Amino acid sequence: MEATIVKDEVKHYPVLLNEIISVITPQHGGTFIDCTFGQGGYTKKILDFPDTRVIALDRDKDTKKNADLISTNFEDRFLYKNLKFSQISNLKLKNENIKGIVFDLGYSYLQIKDKSKGLSFSSTGELDMKMGLNSFSAKDVINKLGEEDLTRIFRLFGEEIESKFIARNIIKERKKKIIDTPKLVEIIEKTKRKKNYKINNSTKVFQALRIFVNKEISELIYGLINATKVLKKDGVLAVVTFHSLEDKIVKYFFKSLSENKRVSRYLPENEDQNIIFELKEKKPILPSEKEINENPPSRSAKLRYVKKSVEIYDIKTDILNKFQSLLDVEKIGESL
Ligand SMILES: C[S@@+](CC[C@H](N)C(=O)[O-])C[C@H]1O[C@@H](n2cnc3c(N)ncnc32)[C@H](O)[C@@H]1O
């Protein structure tokens, strides 16, 4: 899930960078929105082309210092907002000719390594996992929710098959003392009967918690809908995903709003959806072997993109119904 790797203080690797540039074509100028600014890898590359302007968003306020560095050189062509990308339509963009919108989902290497964020199972302190602009933390989830809710979160967001037993043991253990990150890892290790030798035993539960705490499913769905609303005709929407849940959502959204989307030519078009996109490539673009060698976490990255083919700003889509079961799991958080 890490898209950007820092091998030393200076060098970092924005994933699929050349591929992103070749699909959004900033060489022709225009305004671009970088929805996941991070360390600004994509933003900087776009700004290298003359006549471009970048509006960058990131929910993590720690990324502002990266933005400040860029602002000094590109004051009139760069704007940074500490905002969740689901709120992209709050920006006043009516007069902007938005030519491209990019999402590079997940977490940066710096976020994973920042112990205070507690995103990784190797963190030593309190459970947290908040990326920024959150309403509750992983500590609340693990120490307050009931067994059934925890089971659903681990199963649906982490595809963890031993969810029920892990949830049960969490409830048992937290009666003794508040559960922190090392304790959660210990509970998972002790509970799991099927040891996983390919990935860490805690990977799936930690993925589920990060998705839940950061409401990543609704963020992505509303991010896609609202980005499509602000994108101008002929503009490109490009998304890099890192796990199958994200990719399923992006794939469905793009396909269902594209021409030739009908499952069968004998069935009528779904009138609840309009045709908005030209789907340029059905298959995702994957990192080259060279990139994977240089930056191994890039191996799970998938880039999908579409071109907006119409002048429509009111989107009809059934994506909320399609992923209702996942959105229902997110609603568990309303009780925290
Ligand atoms: C993988 S990093 C992006 C790296 C960036 N492309 C670069 O080259 O430096 C993902 C970034 O997206 C941010 N992010 C994740 N979800 C977000 C959301 N819903 N709204 C805004 N920013 C988000 C994270 O805080 C993180 O900084």
The ligand as a Gaussian input file, in Angstrom:
#p B3LYP/6-31G(d) Opt

LIG

0 1
 C        0.522000       7.409000      -1.937000
 S        0.577000       9.001000      -1.279000
 C        0.710000      10.048000      -2.684000
 C        2.107000      10.265000      -3.137000
 C        2.227000      11.311000      -4.227000
 N        1.660000      10.887000      -5.473000
 C        3.684000      11.693000      -4.439000
 O        4.173000      11.527000      -5.550000
 O        4.325000      12.154000      -3.502000
 C       -1.111000       9.236000      -0.862000
 C       -1.428000      10.561000      -0.228000
 O       -2.828000      10.730000      -0.325000
 C       -3.330000      11.284000       0.853000
 N       -4.736000      10.876000       0.943000
 C       -5.222000       9.629000       1.136000
 N       -6.564000       9.655000       1.151000
 C       -6.932000      10.945000       0.961000
 C       -8.195000      11.601000       0.871000
 N       -9.338000      10.944000       1.026000
 N       -8.205000      12.929000       0.649000
 C       -7.043000      13.617000       0.496000
 N       -5.827000      13.059000       0.592000
 C       -5.769000      11.721000       0.803000
 C       -2.442000      10.717000       1.941000
 O       -2.443000      11.564000       3.068000
 C       -1.087000      10.644000       1.245000
 O       -0.322000      11.797000       1.506000

